[in-house]
Amino acid sequence: MTSAARQAADFPDMTVPDGFAEASEPVRAALEGCMSRRRFAAGETIYQEGELGDAMYRIVAGRVHIRSVSPCGKEVLVVIFGVGRWIGTISLVDGMRRHNDAIAACTTFLDVLPATKFREVALSHPDLYRSLAISYATWIRDHQSMFVGGYSLQERLARRLDFLLDFSAEREEGGGLRLHCTQEVLASSIGVSRQAISKLLQEWQQRDVIRYSYGSVVVMDRPQLRRLAKSRTD
């Protein structure tokens, strides 16, 4: 935990959607009773690869980039998490060290559940693990679709955008879904250069599939995006 994180008493009330949709009411109540709220500044590290997992976090406001760094120093975006999502759970379940970095993409408020409290809740409410299993089964199913061989660049990019929308999109008044993500970050998430996706994004903008400005992509026509991705029902 970084020293700049502050206690929740300084912050206004915020209503947060529940990330454990499959959890029973007693489990959710037990989790709520163990959490404290903290603030992280834009660019601040929440946790780093290799650290011991001392807590898990629920996003109350803001966004968190989950990233990995290759041996040659290249940063790769794994996913962008938005309000209501939990991060840092894997290390609490398996007891191993963090396997990626979590960085606040903007001013971000998190509810913090210490590892000791997580284990206490899990002992008294074993169905907590069932909720986590369902959550991660969905995550794995969706995430693996990014890496199935044979997809063109257009299909990979469209599938990646569609995937990210489920985790951190903000609904626009005009009906679009805004994803706060630069071309560089989006390109790195599928292992290509910014130049490789720039032409595609321009073409999609001309076809009113998306609207792009620096730092964000607004998906205006998600059904068409999914047709570009040639999405299949698993």
C-alpha positions as CSV (number, residue, x, y, z in Angstrom):
1,M,0.0,0.0,0.0
2,T,1.4,3.4,-1.0
3,S,1.8,6.1,1.6
4,A,-0.4,8.6,-0.4
5,A,-3.5,6.5,0.2
6,R,-5.9,8.2,2.5
7,Q,-8.7,7.0,4.8
8,A,-12.3,6.9,3.8
9,A,-13.6,9.4,6.3
10,D,-12.4,12.3,4.2
11,F,-14.5,11.3,1.2
12,P,-18.2,11.7,0.2
13,D,-20.6,8.8,0.2
14,M,-20.7,6.9,-3.1
15,T,-23.0,4.1,-4.2
16,V,-21.2,1.2,-5.7
17,P,-22.6,-1.7,-7.8
18,D,-21.8,-5.1,-6.2
19,G,-19.1,-7.0,-8.0
20,F,-20.1,-10.3,-6.3
21,A,-23.3,-10.8,-8.2
22,E,-23.5,-14.5,-7.4
23,A,-22.7,-14.0,-3.7
24,S,-25.4,-14.5,-1.0
25,E,-26.7,-11.6,1.0
26,P,-24.8,-12.8,4.2
27,V,-21.5,-12.9,2.2
28,R,-22.0,-9.4,0.8
29,A,-22.9,-8.0,4.2
30,A,-19.8,-9.6,5.8
31,L,-17.6,-8.1,3.1
32,E,-19.1,-4.7,3.5
33,G,-18.5,-4.7,7.2
34,C,-14.8,-5.3,6.8
35,M,-13.8,-2.6,4.2
36,S,-12.4,0.9,4.5
37,R,-12.3,3.5,1.7
38,R,-9.1,5.0,0.3
39,R,-8.1,7.4,-2.4
40,F,-5.3,7.1,-5.0
41,A,-4.1,9.9,-7.3
42,A,-3.8,9.5,-11.0
43,G,-0.8,7.4,-11.9
44,E,-0.4,6.1,-8.3
45,T,0.5,2.4,-7.9
46,I,-2.0,0.4,-6.0
47,Y,0.1,-2.8,-6.0
48,Q,3.0,-4.1,-8.0
49,E,4.0,-7.4,-9.5
50,G,6.0,-9.5,-6.9
51,E,4.4,-8.0,-3.8
52,L,2.6,-10.1,-1.3
53,G,-1.2,-9.8,-1.6
54,D,-2.2,-8.0,1.6
55,A,-5.6,-6.8,0.4
56,M,-8.2,-6.9,-2.4
57,Y,-10.0,-3.8,-3.6
58,R,-13.4,-2.7,-5.0
59,I,-13.5,0.3,-7.3
60,V,-15.8,3.0,-6.0
61,A,-15.0,5.7,-8.5
62,G,-12.3,6.1,-11.2
63,R,-10.5,3.5,-13.2
64,V,-7.6,1.1,-12.7
65,H,-5.2,-0.2,-15.3
66,I,-4.0,-3.8,-14.8
67,R,-0.7,-4.2,-16.7
68,S,2.2,-6.5,-17.1
69,V,5.8,-5.6,-18.0
70,S,7.8,-7.9,-20.3
71,P,11.4,-8.9,-19.6
72,C,12.5,-6.3,-22.1
73,G,10.6,-3.5,-20.3
74,K,7.5,-3.2,-22.6
75,E,4.3,-2.5,-20.8
76,V,1.2,-4.5,-21.8
77,L,-2.3,-3.5,-20.8
78,V,-4.3,-6.5,-19.5
79,V,-7.6,-4.8,-18.8
80,I,-9.1,-1.5,-17.6
81,F,-11.4,-2.0,-14.6
82,G,-14.1,0.5,-13.8
83,V,-16.6,1.1,-11.0
84,G,-17.9,-1.9,-9.1
85,R,-15.1,-4.2,-10.2
86,W,-12.8,-6.0,-7.7
87,I,-9.0,-6.2,-8.2
88,G,-6.2,-8.0,-6.4
89,T,-8.3,-11.1,-5.5
90,I,-6.1,-13.8,-7.0
91,S,-3.2,-13.4,-4.5
92,L,-5.7,-13.7,-1.6
93,V,-7.1,-16.9,-3.0
94,D,-3.8,-18.7,-3.8
95,G,-1.5,-17.0,-1.4
96,M,1.1,-16.3,-4.1
97,R,2.7,-12.9,-5.0
98,R,1.1,-10.4,-7.3
99,H,1.4,-11.3,-10.9
100,N,0.8,-7.9,-12.4
101,D,0.6,-4.2,-11.6
102,A,-2.5,-2.1,-10.7
103,I,-2.3,1.6,-11.5
104,A,-4.9,4.3,-10.8
105,A,-5.7,5.7,-14.3
106,C,-7.2,8.8,-12.7
107,T,-8.2,10.0,-9.2
108,T,-9.6,6.7,-7.9
109,F,-11.5,5.7,-4.7
110,L,-11.2,2.1,-3.6
111,D,-12.9,0.0,-0.9
112,V,-10.1,-2.0,0.7
113,L,-10.6,-5.5,2.2
114,P,-7.5,-6.7,4.1
115,A,-6.3,-10.3,3.5
116,T,-6.9,-11.2,7.1
117,K,-10.5,-10.1,6.9
118,F,-11.0,-11.9,3.6
119,R,-9.9,-15.2,5.2
120,E,-12.2,-14.6,8.2
121,V,-15.2,-14.1,5.8
122,A,-14.2,-17.1,3.7
123,L,-14.0,-19.4,6.8
124,S,-17.5,-18.4,8.0
125,H,-19.0,-18.2,4.5
126,P,-17.4,-20.9,2.3
127,D,-19.8,-20.0,-0.6
128,L,-17.6,-16.9,-1.1
129,Y,-15.3,-19.1,-3.1
130,R,-18.1,-20.2,-5.4
131,S,-18.8,-16.6,-6.2
132,L,-15.2,-16.0,-7.0
133,A,-15.1,-19.2,-9.2
134,I,-18.1,-18.0,-11.2
135,S,-16.6,-14.6,-11.6
136,Y,-13.2,-15.9,-12.8
137,A,-14.8,-18.5,-15.1
138,T,-16.5,-15.7,-16.9
139,W,-13.3,-13.7,-17.0
140,I,-11.2,-16.6,-18.4
141,R,-13.8,-17.5,-21.0
142,D,-13.8,-13.9,-22.3
143,H,-10.1,-13.2,-22.0
144,Q,-9.1,-16.4,-23.8
145,S,-11.0,-15.3,-26.8
146,M,-8.4,-12.6,-27.3
147,F,-5.7,-15.1,-28.0
148,V,-7.3,-17.7,-30.3
149,G,-5.2,-18.1,-33.4
150,G,-6.4,-17.1,-36.9
151,Y,-8.0,-13.7,-36.2
152,S,-7.1,-10.8,-38.4
153,L,-6.0,-7.5,-36.9
154,Q,-9.5,-6.1,-37.4
155,E,-11.1,-9.0,-35.6
156,R,-8.5,-8.8,-32.7
157,L,-9.0,-5.1,-32.2
158,A,-12.8,-5.3,-32.4
159,R,-12.9,-8.2,-29.9
160,R,-10.6,-6.4,-27.6
161,L,-12.7,-3.3,-27.6
162,D,-15.9,-5.3,-27.0
163,F,-14.2,-7.1,-24.1
164,L,-13.0,-3.9,-22.5
165,L,-16.4,-2.3,-22.7
166,D,-17.7,-4.9,-20.2
167,F,-15.3,-3.8,-17.5
168,S,-15.0,0.0,-17.6
169,A,-17.3,1.7,-20.2
170,E,-19.2,4.8,-19.3
171,R,-22.6,5.3,-21.0
172,E,-22.9,8.6,-22.9
173,E,-26.1,10.6,-23.1
174,G,-26.2,10.0,-26.9
175,G,-26.2,6.3,-26.3
176,G,-22.5,5.5,-26.9
177,L,-20.2,3.7,-24.6
178,R,-17.0,5.6,-23.7
179,L,-13.8,3.8,-23.0
180,H,-10.9,5.9,-21.6
181,C,-8.0,4.5,-23.4
182,T,-5.3,5.9,-25.7
183,Q,-4.4,4.3,-29.0
184,E,-1.0,3.4,-27.6
185,V,-2.5,1.6,-24.7
186,L,-5.1,-0.1,-26.9
187,A,-2.5,-1.2,-29.3
188,S,-0.2,-2.6,-26.6
189,S,-3.1,-4.7,-25.3
190,I,-3.2,-6.7,-28.5
191,G,0.6,-6.7,-29.0
192,V,0.8,-4.3,-32.0
193,S,2.0,-0.7,-32.6
194,R,-0.2,2.4,-32.5
195,Q,0.3,2.8,-36.3
196,A,-1.1,-0.6,-36.9
197,I,-4.5,0.2,-35.4
198,S,-4.7,3.9,-36.3
199,K,-6.0,3.3,-39.9
200,L,-8.6,0.8,-38.6
201,L,-9.9,3.3,-36.0
202,Q,-10.2,6.0,-38.7
203,E,-12.2,3.7,-40.9
204,W,-14.5,2.7,-38.1
205,Q,-15.1,6.3,-37.3
206,Q,-16.1,7.1,-40.8
207,R,-18.6,4.2,-40.7
208,D,-20.0,5.6,-37.4
209,V,-19.0,2.5,-35.4
210,I,-16.8,4.5,-33.1
211,R,-16.0,8.1,-32.3
212,Y,-12.3,8.7,-31.4
213,S,-10.6,11.6,-29.6
214,Y,-7.3,11.6,-27.8
215,G,-7.5,9.5,-24.7
216,S,-10.9,7.8,-25.3
217,V,-12.9,5.8,-27.7
218,V,-16.7,6.0,-27.8
219,V,-18.4,2.9,-29.3
220,M,-21.5,4.2,-31.1
221,D,-22.6,0.9,-32.7
222,R,-21.7,-2.1,-30.5
223,P,-23.7,-4.7,-32.7
224,Q,-21.6,-3.6,-35.7
225,L,-18.4,-3.8,-33.6
226,R,-19.3,-7.4,-32.8
227,R,-19.9,-8.1,-36.5
228,L,-16.5,-6.8,-37.2
229,A,-15.2,-9.1,-34.5
230,K,-17.1,-12.0,-35.9
231,S,-18.1,-12.9,-32.4
232,R,-19.2,-16.4,-31.8
233,T,-21.4,-17.9,-29.1
234,D,-19.3,-20.3,-27.0
